[in-house]
Amino acid sequence: MSFPWKPITTEAACGTSSTNGSNFGSSTAVRVHNSGSTARLVSVETSGASLIGTFTLGAGGTEIISKNASDEVFAAHAEILGVGCITEN
């Protein structure tokens, strides 16, 4: 990431299915990091389990997801770590 961000929750492994995604403390931004050596799918859905979108996070990759406070993030593997954050750009 090339811009500053500040964690506001504790980093944790993402859930691995729609039924156990997290809203990361109702954060509107979530930093996700792939701690593994394989590209993994990351998904964002509404609190009602309606899929919003997906993307592939490469091995060792890091991204910040912008979402609504109630939206949830889950991934194809627990190697994806997430933390609620605020960006300072």
Buried (B, 14 or more C-beta within 10 A) or exposed (E): EEEEBEEBBEBEBBBBEEEEBBBBEEBBBBBBBBBBEEBBEBBBBBEEEEEBEEEEBEEEBBBBBEBEEEBBBBBBBBBBBBBBBEBEE
